[in-house]
Amino acid sequence: MTDRLEQRHGVPVLICAPDGPPVTTEQDALDLIGAAFSRSDVVALPVARLDPRFFTLGTGLAGAIMQKFVNYRVRLAIVGDITGHLAGSSALRALVEESNRGRQIWFVTDLDEFDAHLT
């Protein structure tokens, strides 16, 4: 499966394939932003593509990756079940809750929930 561009509720979205290259560095995030830039407003990235260190906030990886998306004004939706990660970190729970209140970065369980954020 490959990444694909879709219109969802009139918004161009780069839907990333779960089996695509992992996002383990800031450069990987920049590569996704580059793929989306000028073609889509949002990147929908499956949890499976994220390095597990992303969910350990002390590593700084989540902050660095999220900041790249904010800086380039490309919205990011992290799609998938992260309940296991949330159970072990009150800081991650707070980050997810705060992010989901905004318009730039969302954590959603599936594309239906993602669509609800778009409308």
Residue, then its C-alpha position, 0 to 999 in steps of 0.5 A: m500500500t502507498d500513501r495517497l491523496e484524498q479529499r475528505h470533507g473538501v480538504p486535501v489529505l495525505i493518507c499515509a499507508p500503515d506499512g510505509p517508512p517509519v517516522t523516527t527522526e525530524q528529517d522523516a517528519l520533514d520528508l512527510i511535510g515535503a510530500a504533503f506541501s502544496r498538495s494537501d493541508v493535512v497528513a493522516l499518519p498511522v500510529a504504526r509508522l511512529d517510532p515508539r519513542f514518540f510516545t515517551l515525551g522525555t525523549g523530545l521526539a514528539g515535540a520535535i516532530m509536532q513542531k515541524f508540522v506547526n512551523y510548516r503549517v501542515r496539520l497532522a492527524i495521528v491515527g490509531d489506538i494509543t491507549g496503551h501509551l496513554a495508560g502509562s503517562s499522564a503527561l501524554r494524556a494531557l498532550v493529547e487532550e490539549s492537541n485535540r482541542g486545537r486545529q493543528i495536531w490531532f490524535v484520533t482512533d480512526l479516519d471516522e474520528f478524523d473526519a469529525h475533526l475536519t467538519 
